[in-house]
């Protein structure tokens, strides 16, 4: 690593330009990583990185702009990274979230395995919260780049760069407007370098409107990272970003990536009329979706809902979290207690926006009825794709922790655990000791059963899809475009998805899915494209749920194999113990062969697991089995016999 830094500094000192390559690591299979639905739409990934092209633009606009040559960004969710793509590169810039850790490490390993490989600059939530998880990078620019990137570039160009740059250490070196929480204004942030991204590969393009959230939800790390004061871009900035994406040739979905778009309602209501005006002038080329808090449904926010719909918003992600108002109050989510969640969902859907929502289990105060309550709310509200997970404590190894983490630490309820993988769903363990009506086993088993009811029971899935169609008023401002070859190609891929596997399809057509599609044609013909998309998405959620449950069942299966081996060893020993040492030695050889078959059987089962779910408990179970068999721990009676 030091050699890479020295080589980089030598090139800087020589006055030569630095070849810079942005690399975005891959996400493993999960709730949001919809490879199969995206393939039907002819896309490679949901959305390109947003922060990475922004950082590269900030480097382009820095006083050192003439020192950099930028390569096209390599998004590993779209294309593979190879040493050939790294040849001649001087600086690799990565941006990674925690779920991308494994792929990020593969980037580090690839660079480390090269002779004269490039230096690595890492940013994003992963190195910001868990700098120890990126030990092989040369530089870390943590926190918000408006604070830390400039000082890093200054030092890099003068040969005095440190390895880690944090917000606190850089505040006195920058000339940026700050809030009372010492967070930077985002007015004036440049438009990302979209010219470094192949937009045709993506279903949607992300735009950030704001940072920060005014609420104080106990489990959430957004205010910890970005503050409680929502900082927004100006209407002109946002319209400029939308125009830039339009000029780049992209058409389709925009994702306003804020954690709470309505955190600053006043500013949002200043921006939305400008977006409405732009959309009307350009024929509504974009639909958009975002995340919002439950107060969006309040009567006083009718004007906000109407403006969002008229500007092309067709969907929102809501943090419903729980159907129990007492539990919501306990997690300090008061905005969810002012209105019944089912009624809130109906209000939002009637206004013209669909709903995806987050739910969590394992929260203090939950009763054993929570699983049925949550299931009934999801079904009745017609939320086809709910993101249900066990509550995460929000620990940050670099001192960034949520209020929940701090409380559990004070109460002595934290468990010694493996590193979090940053995913919100399909994990089957708690990071802490629960103190309610249920122990961890009851919570986890209830969660697994709920996932099965939601995603593996096709009747349940398609019934809530029907409920969704009945409840929603389609947004009249979206989906206006007519026939296109792209749509025809998508329909062809959809038919392939429906086709049985023996015909080369994905087998999505069955009695439940076809009955659902027929029902939509009869009752909501104008919503058929969304219905087709739901059928495809269901295949994804079935795959994720099945893969996660299979991986969770692996460790018990391995333990069962080992128990059977020990039992067989005991029986064989009983049959030969009175026949002399020679018979015992032959039995040992026989048992060694049987044990090797057990290992091969366990390895075969392991490799059938989806790659994204092999780490953790499954891998540990296989390693433990190998070690016990290598140490002949299954032969206690034979050991006594010598």
C-alpha positions as CSV (number, residue, x, y, z in Angstrom):
1,X,0.0,0.0,0.0
2,X,2.8,2.4,0.9
3,X,4.4,1.7,-2.5
4,X,1.2,2.7,-4.2
5,X,1.1,6.0,-2.4
6,X,4.7,6.6,-3.1
7,X,4.2,5.9,-6.8
8,X,1.2,8.2,-6.9
9,X,3.2,11.0,-5.2
10,X,6.1,10.6,-7.7
11,X,3.7,11.0,-10.6
12,X,2.2,14.1,-9.0
13,X,5.6,15.6,-8.4
14,X,6.5,15.0,-12.1
15,X,3.6,17.2,-13.1
16,X,1.9,14.4,-15.2
17,X,-1.8,14.0,-15.2
18,X,-3.4,11.4,-13.1
19,X,-5.6,8.8,-14.7
20,X,-8.7,8.5,-12.4
21,X,-11.1,5.6,-12.5
22,X,-14.4,5.5,-10.4
23,X,-15.4,2.1,-9.3
24,X,-18.8,1.2,-7.8
25,X,-18.8,-2.2,-6.0
26,X,-21.6,-4.8,-6.5
27,X,-24.6,-5.3,-4.2
28,X,-25.3,-8.9,-3.3
29,X,-28.7,-10.4,-3.9
30,X,-31.3,-8.7,-1.7
31,X,-34.5,-6.8,-1.5
32,X,-33.4,-4.0,-3.9
33,X,-31.1,-5.9,-6.1
34,X,-33.7,-7.0,-8.7
35,X,-31.6,-8.6,-11.4
36,X,-34.4,-10.7,-12.8
37,X,-37.0,-8.0,-13.1
38,X,-34.4,-5.6,-14.6
39,X,-33.4,-8.2,-17.2
40,X,-37.1,-8.3,-18.4
41,X,-36.9,-4.5,-18.8
42,X,-33.6,-4.8,-20.7
43,X,-31.7,-3.1,-17.9
44,X,-28.6,-4.2,-16.0
45,X,-29.1,-2.4,-12.6
46,X,-31.7,-0.3,-10.8
47,X,-29.7,2.9,-10.5
48,X,-26.2,4.2,-11.1
49,X,-24.1,5.5,-8.3
50,X,-25.0,9.1,-7.4
51,X,-22.3,10.1,-5.0
52,X,-19.4,8.8,-7.1
53,X,-20.1,10.9,-10.3
54,X,-20.7,13.8,-7.9
55,X,-17.3,13.4,-6.3
56,X,-15.6,13.1,-9.7
57,X,-17.3,16.3,-10.7
58,X,-16.1,18.0,-7.6
59,X,-12.6,16.9,-8.5
60,X,-13.1,18.2,-12.0
61,X,-14.1,21.6,-10.5
62,X,-11.3,21.8,-8.0
63,X,-8.2,24.0,-8.4
64,X,-6.4,20.8,-9.6
65,X,-8.8,20.0,-12.4
66,X,-6.0,20.1,-15.0
67,X,-4.2,17.3,-13.1
68,X,-6.9,14.7,-13.7
69,X,-8.1,12.6,-16.6
70,X,-11.3,10.7,-15.8
71,X,-12.2,7.3,-17.2
72,X,-15.8,5.9,-17.6
73,X,-17.1,4.7,-14.2
74,X,-17.0,0.9,-13.7
75,X,-20.2,-0.1,-12.0
76,X,-19.7,-3.7,-10.9
77,X,-23.5,-4.2,-10.8
78,X,-23.4,-3.7,-14.6
79,X,-20.0,-4.9,-15.7
80,X,-17.1,-6.8,-14.2
81,X,-13.9,-5.2,-13.1
82,X,-10.6,-6.8,-14.4
83,X,-6.9,-6.0,-14.0
84,X,-6.9,-4.9,-17.6
85,X,-9.3,-2.1,-16.8
86,X,-7.0,-1.0,-14.0
87,X,-3.8,-0.9,-16.2
88,X,-2.5,2.6,-16.5
89,X,-4.8,3.9,-13.8
90,X,-3.2,6.0,-11.1
91,X,-6.1,6.5,-8.7
92,X,-9.1,4.4,-8.1
93,X,-12.0,6.2,-6.4
94,X,-14.6,4.0,-4.8
95,X,-17.9,4.8,-3.1
96,X,-19.5,2.0,-1.1
97,X,-22.3,1.3,1.3
98,X,-22.1,-1.4,3.9
99,X,-23.9,-4.1,1.8
100,X,-21.2,-3.6,-0.8
101,X,-18.3,-4.6,1.6
102,X,-17.5,-7.9,0.1
103,X,-17.3,-6.6,-3.5
104,X,-15.4,-3.6,-2.2
105,X,-12.8,-5.9,-0.7
106,X,-12.6,-7.7,-4.0
107,X,-11.6,-4.4,-5.6
108,X,-8.9,-3.9,-2.9
109,X,-7.6,-7.5,-3.4
110,X,-7.5,-7.1,-7.2
111,X,-5.5,-3.9,-6.9
112,X,-3.2,-5.4,-4.3
113,X,-2.5,-8.3,-6.5
114,X,-1.2,-6.0,-9.3
115,X,2.4,-5.0,-9.8
116,X,2.4,-1.2,-9.7
117,X,-1.3,-1.0,-9.1
118,X,-3.2,2.2,-8.6
119,X,-3.7,3.9,-5.2
120,X,-7.3,3.6,-3.8
121,X,-9.4,6.5,-2.4
122,X,-12.5,5.3,-0.6
123,X,-15.6,7.2,0.4
124,X,-19.2,6.6,1.2
125,X,-21.1,5.1,4.2
126,X,-18.9,2.0,4.5
127,X,-15.5,3.7,5.2
128,X,-17.3,6.6,7.0
129,X,-18.9,4.3,9.6
130,X,-16.5,1.4,9.5
131,X,-13.0,2.5,8.5
132,X,-11.5,-0.7,9.9
133,X,-13.3,-2.7,7.3
134,X,-11.4,-1.2,4.4
135,X,-7.8,-1.8,5.6
136,X,-6.3,-2.1,2.2
137,X,-7.2,1.3,0.9
138,X,-4.6,4.1,0.6
139,X,-6.9,7.0,1.5
140,X,-10.3,7.5,3.1
141,X,-12.4,10.6,2.6
142,X,-15.2,10.1,5.2
143,X,-18.4,12.0,5.8
144,X,-19.7,14.6,3.4
145,X,-17.3,15.3,0.6
146,X,-18.1,19.1,0.7
147,X,-16.1,19.1,3.9
148,X,-13.4,16.5,3.5
149,X,-12.6,16.2,-0.2
150,X,-11.0,19.7,-0.6
151,X,-8.5,19.3,2.2
152,X,-7.5,15.8,0.9
153,X,-6.8,17.1,-2.6
154,X,-4.8,20.0,-1.2
155,X,-2.6,17.6,0.8
156,X,-2.4,15.1,-2.0
157,X,-1.0,17.7,-4.4
158,X,1.6,18.9,-1.9
159,X,2.7,15.4,-0.9
160,X,1.3,15.6,2.7
161,X,-1.8,13.5,2.4
162,X,-3.0,11.6,5.5
163,X,-4.7,8.2,5.2
164,X,-8.0,9.3,6.8
165,X,-9.9,12.6,6.5
166,X,-12.9,13.2,8.8
167,X,-15.3,16.1,9.0
168,X,-14.2,17.2,12.4
169,X,-10.6,17.5,11.4
170,X,-11.4,19.4,8.2
171,X,-13.9,22.0,9.4
172,X,-11.3,24.7,9.9
173,X,-9.8,24.2,6.5
174,X,-12.9,24.9,4.3
175,X,-15.0,27.8,3.2
176,X,-18.4,26.3,3.2
177,X,-21.7,27.5,4.8
178,X,-22.5,25.2,7.8
179,X,-25.6,24.6,9.8
180,X,-25.7,24.8,13.6
181,X,-25.0,21.0,13.5
182,X,-21.8,21.8,11.4
183,X,-23.3,20.2,8.3
184,X,-22.5,21.8,4.9
185,X,-25.1,23.6,2.8
186,X,-25.9,21.7,-0.4
187,X,-26.9,24.8,-2.3
188,X,-24.4,25.2,-5.2
189,X,-23.4,21.5,-5.4
190,X,-22.5,20.7,-9.0
191,X,-24.4,18.4,-11.3
192,X,-22.7,14.9,-11.2
193,X,-20.5,13.7,-14.1
194,X,-23.3,11.8,-15.9
195,X,-21.0,11.7,-19.0
196,X,-19.0,9.1,-17.1
197,X,-22.1,6.8,-16.8
198,X,-23.9,4.7,-19.4
199,X,-27.4,5.7,-18.5
200,X,-29.0,3.2,-20.9
201,X,-28.0,0.3,-18.5
202,X,-30.3,1.6,-15.7
203,X,-33.9,1.5,-14.8
204,X,-33.8,4.8,-12.9
205,X,-31.4,7.7,-12.2
206,X,-31.0,9.1,-8.7
207,X,-31.1,12.8,-7.7
208,X,-30.5,14.0,-4.2
209,X,-32.7,16.9,-3.1
210,X,-32.0,17.0,0.6
211,X,-29.9,15.7,3.4
212,X,-31.0,15.3,7.0
213,X,-34.4,14.5,8.7
214,X,-36.2,16.5,11.5
215,X,-37.5,13.4,13.2
216,X,-35.9,11.5,16.1
217,X,-36.7,7.8,15.4
218,X,-34.6,5.9,17.9
219,X,-33.3,3.3,15.4
220,X,-32.4,5.6,12.6
221,X,-28.8,6.7,11.8
222,X,-29.7,9.4,9.2
223,X,-29.9,12.3,11.7
224,X,-26.6,11.0,13.3
225,X,-24.9,11.1,9.9
226,X,-26.6,14.1,8.3
227,X,-28.3,16.1,11.1
228,X,-31.8,16.9,12.1
229,X,-32.0,20.1,9.9
230,X,-33.0,19.1,6.4
231,X,-30.7,20.9,3.9
232,X,-32.2,21.2,0.4
233,X,-31.0,22.3,-3.0
234,X,-32.7,25.3,-4.6
235,X,-35.5,24.8,-7.2
236,X,-33.1,26.0,-9.9
237,X,-30.5,23.4,-8.9
238,X,-33.0,20.6,-9.1
239,X,-34.5,21.7,-12.4
240,X,-31.0,22.0,-13.7
241,X,-30.2,18.4,-12.6
242,X,-33.4,17.1,-14.2
243,X,-32.5,19.0,-17.4
244,X,-29.0,17.5,-17.4
245,X,-30.4,14.0,-17.2
246,X,-32.9,14.8,-20.0
247,X,-30.1,16.2,-22.2
248,X,-28.1,13.1,-21.6
249,X,-30.9,11.1,-23.3
250,X,-32.3,9.3,-20.4
251,X,-36.1,8.8,-20.2
252,X,-38.1,6.9,-17.5
253,X,-37.9,6.8,-13.7
254,X,-36.1,9.3,-11.5
255,X,-35.4,8.4,-7.9
256,X,-35.2,11.4,-5.5
257,X,-32.9,9.6,-3.1
258,X,-33.7,11.6,0.0
259,X,-34.4,9.6,3.2
260,X,-37.3,12.0,3.8
261,X,-38.3,14.1,0.8
262,X,-40.8,16.1,2.9
263,X,-38.5,16.8,5.8
264,X,-38.6,20.5,4.8
265,X,-42.2,20.9,3.4
266,X,-41.8,24.6,2.8
267,X,-38.8,24.1,0.5
268,X,-40.4,21.1,-1.2
269,X,-43.5,23.2,-2.0
270,X,-41.2,25.8,-3.6
271,X,-39.5,23.2,-5.7
272,X,-42.5,21.1,-6.9
273,X,-44.2,23.9,-8.9
274,X,-41.0,24.4,-10.9
275,X,-40.8,20.7,-11.6
276,X,-44.5,20.7,-12.7
277,X,-43.7,23.5,-15.1
278,X,-40.7,21.7,-16.5
279,X,-42.6,18.4,-16.9
280,X,-45.4,20.1,-18.7
281,X,-43.0,21.9,-21.1
282,X,-41.2,18.7,-21.9
283,X,-44.3,16.4,-22.1
284,X,-43.7,14.5,-18.8
285,X,-40.6,12.5,-19.9
286,X,-40.0,11.4,-16.3
287,X,-41.9,9.6,-13.5
288,X,-40.3,9.8,-10.1
289,X,-40.4,8.1,-6.7
290,X,-39.0,8.9,-3.4
291,X,-39.0,8.2,0.4
292,X,-41.2,10.1,2.8
293,X,-42.5,10.0,6.4
294,X,-46.0,9.0,7.3
295,X,-47.1,12.6,7.9
296,X,-47.4,12.9,4.1
297,X,-50.9,11.5,4.6
298,X,-52.0,14.1,7.2
299,X,-55.0,16.3,6.1
300,X,-52.7,19.4,6.3
301,X,-50.5,18.0,3.6
302,X,-53.1,17.5,0.9
303,X,-51.4,20.3,-1.1
304,X,-48.1,18.5,-0.9
305,X,-49.6,15.3,-2.1
306,X,-51.3,17.0,-5.0
307,X,-48.1,18.8,-6.0
308,X,-46.1,15.6,-5.9
309,X,-48.6,13.8,-8.1
310,X,-48.9,16.6,-10.6
311,X,-45.1,16.7,-10.9
312,X,-45.0,13.0,-11.8
313,X,-44.4,11.2,-8.5
314,X,-46.0,7.8,-8.9
315,X,-44.7,6.0,-5.7
316,X,-43.3,6.6,-2.2
317,X,-41.4,4.5,0.2
318,X,-42.9,4.9,3.7
319,X,-41.3,4.0,7.0
320,X,-44.4,2.4,8.6
321,X,-42.3,0.1,10.8
322,X,-45.1,-1.3,12.9
323,X,-48.9,-1.5,13.1
324,X,-48.8,-1.0,16.9
325,X,-49.0,2.6,17.9
326,X,-47.5,1.9,21.4
327,X,-44.5,0.3,19.7
328,X,-44.2,3.3,17.4
329,X,-44.3,5.7,20.3
330,X,-41.6,3.6,22.1
331,X,-39.3,4.0,19.1
332,X,-39.9,7.7,19.2
333,X,-41.7,7.7,15.9
334,X,-44.5,10.0,16.9
335,X,-45.4,11.0,13.3
336,X,-46.7,7.5,12.8
337,X,-49.2,7.6,15.8
338,X,-51.3,10.6,14.7
339,X,-53.1,8.6,12.0
340,X,-54.1,4.9,11.6
341,X,-51.5,3.4,9.2
342,X,-54.1,1.7,7.1
343,X,-56.0,4.9,6.6
344,X,-52.8,6.8,5.9
345,X,-51.9,4.3,3.1
346,X,-55.4,4.6,1.6
347,X,-55.1,8.4,1.6
348,X,-51.8,8.4,-0.2
349,X,-52.9,5.8,-2.7
350,X,-56.2,7.7,-3.5
351,X,-54.1,10.8,-4.2
352,X,-52.3,8.9,-7.0
353,X,-49.1,7.4,-5.5
354,X,-48.3,3.8,-5.0
355,X,-46.6,2.6,-1.8
356,X,-43.6,0.5,-0.8
357,X,-43.0,0.4,2.9
358,X,-40.5,-0.6,5.5
359,X,-41.4,-2.7,8.6
360,X,-39.3,-4.0,11.5
361,X,-39.7,-6.7,14.1
362,X,-37.9,-7.3,17.4
363,X,-38.7,-3.9,18.8
364,X,-39.2,-3.4,22.5
365,X,-42.8,-3.7,23.6
366,X,-44.0,-6.0,20.8
367,X,-46.6,-8.6,21.6
368,X,-46.9,-12.1,20.2
369,X,-49.7,-10.9,18.0
370,X,-47.4,-8.5,16.1
371,X,-46.8,-11.0,13.2
372,X,-50.5,-11.3,12.4
373,X,-51.1,-7.6,12.9
374,X,-48.3,-6.7,10.4
375,X,-49.4,-9.3,7.9
376,X,-53.0,-8.0,8.0
377,X,-51.9,-4.4,7.6
378,X,-49.7,-5.2,4.6
379,X,-52.5,-7.2,3.0
380,X,-55.3,-4.8,3.7
381,X,-53.2,-1.8,2.6
382,X,-52.3,-3.6,-0.6
383,X,-48.5,-3.2,-0.3
384,X,-47.2,-5.8,-2.7
385,X,-43.5,-5.5,-1.9
386,X,-43.1,-4.7,1.8
387,X,-39.5,-4.5,3.1
388,X,-39.8,-6.4,6.4
389,X,-36.7,-7.0,8.6
390,X,-35.5,-7.4,12.1
391,X,-34.5,-4.2,13.8
392,X,-30.9,-3.2,13.4
393,X,-29.2,-1.4,16.3
394,X,-27.4,1.1,14.0
395,X,-23.9,0.7,15.5
396,X,-21.0,2.4,13.8
397,X,-17.5,1.2,14.8
398,X,-16.1,4.7,14.3
399,X,-18.2,6.2,17.0
400,X,-21.4,6.9,15.0
401,X,-24.3,5.1,16.8
402,X,-28.0,5.6,16.9
403,X,-30.0,6.4,20.0
404,X,-31.2,2.8,20.1
405,X,-27.6,1.6,20.1
406,X,-26.6,3.9,22.9
407,X,-29.7,2.9,25.0
408,X,-29.0,-0.8,24.6
409,X,-25.4,-0.3,25.5
410,X,-26.4,1.5,28.7
411,X,-28.8,-1.3,29.5
412,X,-26.2,-4.0,28.9
413,X,-28.3,-5.7,26.2
414,X,-25.8,-5.7,23.3
415,X,-24.5,-9.0,22.1
416,X,-21.1,-9.8,20.9
417,X,-21.7,-10.3,17.2
418,X,-20.3,-10.6,13.8
419,X,-20.0,-7.5,11.6
420,X,-23.3,-6.3,10.2
421,X,-23.7,-6.6,6.5
422,X,-25.9,-3.5,6.3
423,X,-28.9,-5.3,4.8
424,X,-32.3,-4.6,6.3
425,X,-34.1,-7.8,5.4
426,X,-33.7,-11.6,5.3
427,X,-31.2,-11.8,8.2
428,X,-32.2,-14.1,11.0
429,X,-30.5,-12.8,14.2
430,X,-30.7,-9.9,16.6
431,X,-27.8,-7.8,17.7
432,X,-29.2,-7.5,21.2
433,X,-31.1,-9.3,23.9
434,X,-34.9,-8.7,23.6
435,X,-36.8,-7.9,26.7
436,X,-40.5,-8.3,25.7
437,X,-43.0,-11.1,25.5
438,X,-40.8,-13.1,23.1
439,X,-37.2,-14.4,23.2
440,X,-35.0,-14.2,20.1
441,X,-36.0,-17.6,18.8
442,X,-39.7,-16.7,18.9
443,X,-39.0,-13.4,17.1
444,X,-36.8,-15.0,14.4
445,X,-39.2,-17.9,13.8
446,X,-42.1,-15.5,13.6
447,X,-40.2,-13.4,11.1
448,X,-39.4,-16.3,8.9
449,X,-43.0,-17.5,8.9
450,X,-44.1,-14.0,8.0
451,X,-41.7,-13.8,5.0
452,X,-43.1,-17.1,3.8
453,X,-46.7,-15.9,4.1
454,X,-45.8,-12.7,2.2
455,X,-43.6,-13.9,-0.6
456,X,-43.9,-17.7,-0.9
457,X,-47.6,-18.0,-0.6
458,X,-48.7,-16.9,-4.1
459,X,-52.3,-16.6,-3.1
460,X,-51.4,-14.0,-0.5
461,X,-49.1,-12.1,-2.7
462,X,-51.5,-11.7,-5.6
463,X,-54.4,-10.9,-3.3
464,X,-52.6,-7.8,-1.9
465,X,-51.7,-6.9,-5.5
466,X,-55.4,-6.9,-6.3
467,X,-56.0,-4.9,-3.1
468,X,-53.5,-2.4,-4.4
469,X,-55.2,-2.0,-7.8
470,X,-58.6,-1.5,-6.0
471,X,-57.2,1.2,-3.6
472,X,-55.0,3.2,-5.9
473,X,-56.0,6.1,-8.2
474,X,-53.5,5.9,-11.1
475,X,-51.5,9.1,-11.5
476,X,-52.9,10.7,-14.7
477,X,-49.6,12.5,-15.3
478,X,-47.4,9.4,-15.8
479,X,-47.3,6.6,-18.3
480,X,-48.5,8.8,-21.2
481,X,-46.0,7.7,-23.8
482,X,-47.3,5.4,-26.6
483,X,-46.0,2.5,-28.6
484,X,-42.2,2.0,-28.9
485,X,-39.9,-0.8,-30.0
486,X,-38.4,-0.8,-26.5
487,X,-41.9,-1.5,-25.0
488,X,-42.3,-4.3,-27.6
489,X,-39.0,-5.8,-26.6
490,X,-40.0,-5.6,-23.0
491,X,-43.2,-7.4,-23.7
492,X,-41.2,-10.1,-25.5
493,X,-39.0,-10.6,-22.5
494,X,-42.0,-10.7,-20.2
495,X,-43.6,-13.5,-22.2
496,X,-40.3,-15.4,-21.9
497,X,-40.5,-14.8,-18.1
498,X,-43.9,-16.4,-18.1
499,X,-42.9,-19.3,-20.2
500,X,-42.2,-22.7,-18.5
501,X,-38.6,-23.5,-17.7
502,X,-38.6,-26.4,-20.1
503,X,-39.2,-23.9,-22.9
504,X,-36.3,-21.7,-21.7
505,X,-38.5,-19.3,-19.7
506,X,-38.5,-18.5,-16.0
507,X,-41.7,-20.3,-15.2
508,X,-43.6,-17.3,-13.7
509,X,-46.9,-18.4,-15.3
510,X,-48.9,-20.5,-12.9
511,X,-52.6,-20.7,-11.9
512,X,-52.2,-17.8,-9.4
513,X,-50.3,-15.4,-11.6
514,X,-52.4,-16.0,-14.6
515,X,-55.6,-15.7,-12.6
516,X,-54.3,-12.4,-11.3
517,X,-53.4,-11.0,-14.7
518,X,-56.8,-12.1,-16.0
519,X,-58.5,-10.3,-13.1
520,X,-56.5,-7.1,-13.9
521,X,-57.6,-7.2,-17.5
522,X,-61.2,-7.5,-16.4
523,X,-61.2,-4.9,-13.6
524,X,-58.2,-2.5,-14.1
525,X,-57.2,-2.9,-17.8
526,X,-55.2,0.4,-17.6
527,X,-53.0,-1.0,-14.9
528,X,-51.9,-4.1,-16.7
529,X,-48.3,-2.9,-17.2
530,X,-47.9,-2.5,-13.5
531,X,-49.5,-6.0,-13.0
532,X,-47.1,-7.5,-15.4
533,X,-44.2,-5.9,-13.4
534,X,-45.6,-7.3,-10.2
535,X,-45.5,-10.8,-11.6
536,X,-41.9,-10.4,-12.5
537,X,-41.0,-8.8,-9.2
538,X,-42.7,-11.6,-7.3
539,X,-40.2,-14.0,-8.9
540,X,-37.4,-11.9,-7.4
541,X,-38.9,-11.8,-3.9
542,X,-39.5,-15.5,-4.0
543,X,-35.9,-16.1,-5.0
544,X,-34.5,-13.9,-2.3
545,X,-36.7,-15.4,0.4
546,X,-36.0,-19.0,-0.7
547,X,-32.3,-18.4,-0.8
548,X,-32.2,-16.8,2.6
549,X,-34.3,-19.5,4.2
550,X,-32.2,-22.2,2.6
551,X,-29.0,-20.6,3.9
552,X,-30.5,-20.3,7.4
553,X,-31.4,-24.0,7.4
554,X,-27.9,-25.1,6.3
555,X,-26.2,-25.0,9.7
556,X,-28.8,-27.2,11.4
557,X,-28.6,-29.6,8.5
558,X,-24.8,-29.8,8.8
559,X,-25.1,-30.4,12.6
560,X,-27.6,-33.2,11.8
561,X,-25.1,-34.8,9.4
562,X,-22.4,-34.6,12.1
563,X,-24.7,-36.0,14.8
564,X,-25.5,-38.9,12.5
565,X,-21.8,-39.5,11.9
566,X,-21.1,-39.6,15.6
567,X,-24.0,-42.0,16.1
568,X,-22.7,-44.3,13.4
569,X,-19.2,-44.2,14.8
570,X,-20.5,-45.3,18.2
571,X,-22.4,-48.2,16.6
572,X,-19.4,-49.3,14.6
573,X,-17.2,-49.1,17.7
574,X,-19.7,-51.2,19.7
575,X,-19.6,-53.9,17.0
576,X,-15.8,-54.1,17.0
577,X,-14.6,-53.2,20.4
578,X,-14.4,-56.8,21.6
579,X,-12.7,-58.1,18.4
580,X,-9.3,-56.8,19.0
581,X,-7.1,-53.8,18.0
582,X,-6.9,-54.9,14.4
583,X,-10.7,-54.8,14.0
584,X,-10.8,-51.4,15.7
585,X,-8.1,-50.1,13.3
586,X,-10.1,-51.3,10.3
587,X,-13.2,-49.7,11.7
588,X,-11.3,-46.4,12.0
589,X,-10.4,-46.5,8.3
590,X,-14.0,-47.2,7.4
591,X,-15.1,-44.3,9.6
592,X,-12.6,-42.0,7.9
593,X,-14.2,-42.8,4.5
594,X,-17.7,-42.2,5.9
595,X,-16.6,-38.9,7.4
596,X,-15.1,-37.8,4.1
597,X,-18.5,-38.5,2.4
598,X,-20.2,-36.4,5.1
599,X,-17.8,-33.5,4.3
600,X,-18.5,-33.9,0.6
601,X,-22.2,-34.0,1.2
602,X,-22.1,-30.8,3.3
603,X,-19.9,-29.1,0.7
604,X,-22.3,-30.0,-2.1
605,X,-25.2,-28.6,-0.1
606,X,-23.2,-25.4,0.6
607,X,-22.4,-24.8,-3.0
608,X,-26.1,-25.1,-3.8
609,X,-26.8,-22.1,-1.6
610,X,-27.0,-18.7,-3.4
611,X,-23.6,-17.0,-3.4
612,X,-25.0,-13.9,-1.6
613,X,-26.1,-16.0,1.4
614,X,-23.1,-18.3,1.9
615,X,-21.2,-16.2,4.3
616,X,-21.9,-16.0,8.0
617,X,-23.5,-18.9,9.8
618,X,-23.5,-21.2,6.7
619,X,-19.8,-20.8,6.0
620,X,-19.0,-21.1,9.7
621,X,-20.9,-24.3,10.0
622,X,-19.0,-25.8,7.1
623,X,-15.6,-24.7,8.5
624,X,-16.5,-26.1,11.9
625,X,-17.5,-29.4,10.4
626,X,-14.2,-29.7,8.5
627,X,-12.3,-28.9,11.6
628,X,-14.1,-31.5,13.8
629,X,-13.7,-34.2,11.2
630,X,-10.1,-33.3,10.6
631,X,-9.5,-33.6,14.3
632,X,-11.4,-36.9,14.4
633,X,-13.7,-35.5,17.1
634,X,-16.4,-37.9,15.9
635,X,-14.3,-40.9,17.2
636,X,-14.3,-40.4,21.0
637,X,-14.8,-44.0,21.8
638,X,-12.1,-45.1,19.3
639,X,-9.7,-42.5,20.9
640,X,-10.2,-44.2,24.3
641,X,-9.5,-47.5,22.7
642,X,-6.3,-46.2,21.3
